[in-house]
């Protein structure tokens, strides 16, 4: 016999149940999007924390302003470790990759 779910008015729970529950491929896509958003947000925070504009950071890294803009876009998927290391060096930090 199927177990009855508890009714909820929590919008996030409703969305999760409707679109993600029982769909592991969607959950994996959501996690990937979260990771990409976290990278974009971190680049922005580091740049802004250093008091740099996108143009100034681009000059330090040796790239164009549009590249920095793309890297700070949560929808961007083309991150390369080499570029992230160049950005980290320009901002006096290091890139750390972890598998968990």
Residue pairs with C-beta under 8 A, 6 or more apart in sequence:
5 17
8 14
19 26
20 26
20 27
20 30
33 74
36 74
36 75
36 76
36 77
36 79
37 74
39 71
39 79
39 84
40 71
40 72
40 73
40 74
40 76
41 74
43 68
43 71
43 72
43 87
44 72
46 87
46 91
46 93
47 54
47 57
47 68
47 72
47 91
50 57
50 91
52 60
52 91
54 65
54 68
54 69
54 72
55 65
55 68
57 68
57 87
57 90
57 91
58 64
58 65
58 67
58 68
60 90
61 67
61 68
61 83
61 86
61 87
61 90
62 86
63 83
63 86
67 83
70 76
70 78
71 79
71 83
71 87
81 95
81 97
84 95
85 94
85 95
88 94
88 95
